[in-house]
Amino acid sequence: MVLYILCTVKLKVKSDVNASCKGFSLTDAVMGSITSSANSMISICSAIVFFSAIIALLPSLNPILAAILEISNITSLQGSGMAFFVLTTMLLSFGGLCVHMQIICLAGSSFRFKWFYLTRPIQLLLTAAFSAIGYLIVQGHISVETSFNSSIELSSTGSVIPFICVAGMVLIALTYRKSDRM
């Protein structure tokens, strides 16, 4: 949208800006962004459904392994003390394989994951070290009592509006062709 406004105003900053604006329409910009976001949402939702299905098919899966697969399963972990705190911070910093797959779907070939995964053990060790140090520093100064309800309600209204929005985005992504515009 900003690019369209900049192009239509025809800023005199550089002559290249005006040359790149020719043939650019608001319809192309809006439909391109809708199609791109719909494809991104499909990729992200597919990864979430895939990992949720794997975890559902393996009901006796260790909660730590479930959290490694999908980070939201970290809520099923129970424990206390420094070891639990360090484990939790390491799992949170890892992010879960589901999140990694979502990033791969969105980034494609524009991001090299080789060094990302080669440096993960170092990052996890640093996370463990800093969280242990932080725990030891804070342990004597803060008294915390928590209670956690493990049932999380995603939608209290039962609204179908999010479903309609996603279905509409999927429909647009699957049917839009650049040559169909007027």
C-alpha positions as CSV (number, residue, x, y, z in Angstrom):
1,M,0.0,0.0,0.0
2,V,2.8,2.4,0.9
3,L,4.6,1.5,-2.3
4,Y,1.5,2.3,-4.3
5,I,1.1,5.6,-2.6
6,L,4.8,6.5,-3.2
7,C,4.5,5.4,-6.8
8,T,1.3,7.3,-7.5
9,V,2.5,10.5,-5.9
10,K,5.6,10.2,-8.1
11,L,8.1,11.5,-5.8
12,K,10.9,13.5,-7.5
13,V,13.6,12.0,-5.3
14,K,15.0,9.8,-8.1
15,S,14.0,9.3,-11.6
16,D,14.2,5.5,-11.0
17,V,11.2,5.7,-8.7
18,N,9.0,7.0,-11.5
19,A,10.3,4.5,-14.0
20,S,9.5,1.6,-11.6
21,C,5.9,2.8,-11.0
22,K,4.7,2.3,-14.6
23,G,2.3,-0.5,-14.9
24,F,1.8,-0.8,-11.2
25,S,-1.8,-0.8,-10.1
26,L,-3.6,-0.9,-6.7
27,T,-5.4,-4.1,-7.8
28,D,-2.1,-5.9,-8.4
29,A,-0.7,-4.7,-5.1
30,V,-3.8,-5.7,-3.0
31,M,-4.4,-9.1,-4.8
32,G,-0.7,-9.9,-4.6
33,S,-0.6,-9.2,-0.9
34,I,-3.8,-11.2,-0.3
35,T,-2.6,-14.2,-2.3
36,S,0.8,-14.1,-0.6
37,S,-0.7,-13.9,2.9
38,A,-3.2,-16.7,2.0
39,N,-0.4,-19.0,0.9
40,S,1.5,-18.2,4.0
41,M,-1.5,-18.9,6.2
42,I,-2.1,-22.2,4.4
43,S,1.6,-23.2,5.0
44,I,1.6,-22.2,8.7
45,C,-1.8,-23.9,9.4
46,S,-0.7,-27.0,7.6
47,A,2.4,-27.3,9.7
48,I,0.4,-26.8,12.9
49,V,-2.2,-29.4,11.8
50,F,0.6,-31.9,10.8
51,F,2.4,-31.7,14.1
52,S,-0.8,-31.7,16.1
53,A,-1.8,-34.9,14.2
54,I,1.6,-36.5,15.0
55,I,1.2,-35.7,18.7
56,A,-2.4,-36.9,18.7
57,L,-1.4,-40.2,17.2
58,L,1.2,-40.7,19.9
59,P,-0.7,-40.2,23.1
60,S,2.0,-41.8,25.3
61,L,4.6,-39.4,23.9
62,N,6.9,-37.9,26.6
63,P,5.8,-34.3,27.3
64,I,9.3,-33.0,26.7
65,L,9.4,-34.7,23.2
66,A,5.9,-33.2,22.6
67,A,7.2,-29.8,23.5
68,I,10.2,-30.3,21.1
69,L,7.8,-31.1,18.3
70,E,5.3,-28.3,19.1
71,I,6.1,-25.6,21.5
72,S,2.6,-25.1,22.9
73,N,2.9,-28.5,24.5
74,I,5.2,-27.0,27.0
75,T,2.2,-26.1,29.1
76,S,1.8,-29.8,29.9
77,L,5.1,-29.9,31.7
78,Q,5.1,-29.9,35.4
79,G,7.9,-29.3,37.8
80,S,9.8,-26.9,39.9
81,G,13.3,-25.9,40.8
82,M,16.3,-24.8,38.8
83,A,16.5,-27.9,36.6
84,F,12.9,-27.5,35.5
85,F,13.4,-23.7,34.9
86,V,16.5,-24.4,32.8
87,L,14.7,-27.1,30.8
88,T,11.7,-24.8,30.2
89,T,13.9,-21.9,29.0
90,M,15.9,-24.2,26.7
91,L,12.6,-25.6,25.2
92,L,11.3,-22.1,24.8
93,S,14.5,-20.9,23.1
94,F,14.4,-23.9,20.8
95,G,10.9,-23.0,19.6
96,G,9.8,-26.4,18.5
97,L,10.1,-28.2,15.2
98,C,6.7,-27.0,14.1
99,V,7.9,-23.4,14.3
100,H,11.0,-24.3,12.4
101,M,8.9,-25.9,9.7
102,Q,6.7,-22.8,9.5
103,I,9.8,-20.6,9.1
104,I,11.2,-22.9,6.4
105,C,7.8,-22.7,4.6
106,L,7.8,-18.9,4.7
107,A,11.5,-18.2,4.1
108,G,12.0,-20.8,1.4
109,S,15.4,-20.6,-0.1
110,S,16.1,-17.0,1.0
111,F,17.5,-18.2,4.3
112,R,20.2,-20.8,4.9
113,F,19.3,-23.2,7.7
114,K,22.6,-25.1,7.8
115,W,24.3,-22.7,10.1
116,F,21.1,-22.1,12.0
117,Y,20.9,-25.8,13.0
118,L,24.7,-26.2,13.5
119,T,24.6,-23.3,16.0
120,R,21.5,-24.5,17.9
121,P,23.5,-26.6,20.5
122,I,25.7,-23.6,21.3
123,Q,22.6,-21.4,21.6
124,L,20.9,-24.0,23.9
125,L,24.0,-24.2,26.1
126,L,24.1,-20.4,26.4
127,T,20.4,-20.4,27.2
128,A,20.9,-23.0,29.9
129,A,23.9,-21.1,31.4
130,F,22.2,-17.7,31.5
131,S,18.9,-19.1,32.8
132,A,20.7,-21.0,35.6
133,I,22.6,-17.9,36.6
134,G,19.4,-15.8,36.5
135,Y,17.6,-18.4,38.6
136,L,20.4,-18.4,41.2
137,I,20.4,-14.6,41.3
138,V,16.6,-14.3,41.6
139,Q,15.9,-17.4,43.7
140,G,16.4,-15.8,47.1
141,H,14.8,-12.4,46.3
142,I,11.5,-13.4,44.9
143,S,8.8,-15.6,46.4
144,V,6.3,-16.7,43.8
145,E,3.2,-18.9,44.1
146,T,1.5,-19.8,40.9
147,S,-1.5,-21.8,39.9
148,F,-2.1,-22.8,36.3
149,N,-5.2,-24.1,34.7
150,S,-4.0,-26.4,31.9
151,S,-7.2,-26.1,29.9
152,I,-6.9,-23.2,27.6
153,E,-10.0,-22.1,25.7
154,L,-9.2,-20.8,22.3
155,S,-12.6,-19.3,21.5
156,S,-15.2,-18.5,24.0
157,T,-17.8,-17.4,21.5
158,G,-17.7,-20.3,19.0
159,S,-17.5,-17.7,16.2
160,V,-17.3,-19.0,12.7
161,I,-15.8,-15.7,11.5
162,P,-12.1,-16.8,11.6
163,F,-13.1,-19.9,9.6
164,I,-14.8,-17.8,7.0
165,C,-11.8,-15.5,6.7
166,V,-9.4,-18.4,6.3
167,A,-11.7,-20.1,3.8
168,G,-12.0,-16.9,1.9
169,M,-8.2,-16.5,1.8
170,V,-7.8,-20.1,0.6
171,L,-10.4,-19.5,-2.1
172,I,-8.7,-16.3,-3.3
173,A,-5.3,-18.0,-3.3
174,L,-6.5,-20.9,-5.3
175,T,-8.6,-19.0,-7.9
176,Y,-6.7,-15.7,-8.4
177,R,-4.8,-15.4,-11.7
178,K,-3.0,-12.2,-12.6
179,S,-4.5,-12.4,-16.1
180,D,-8.1,-12.4,-14.7
181,R,-7.9,-8.8,-13.6
182,M,-9.7,-6.1,-15.6
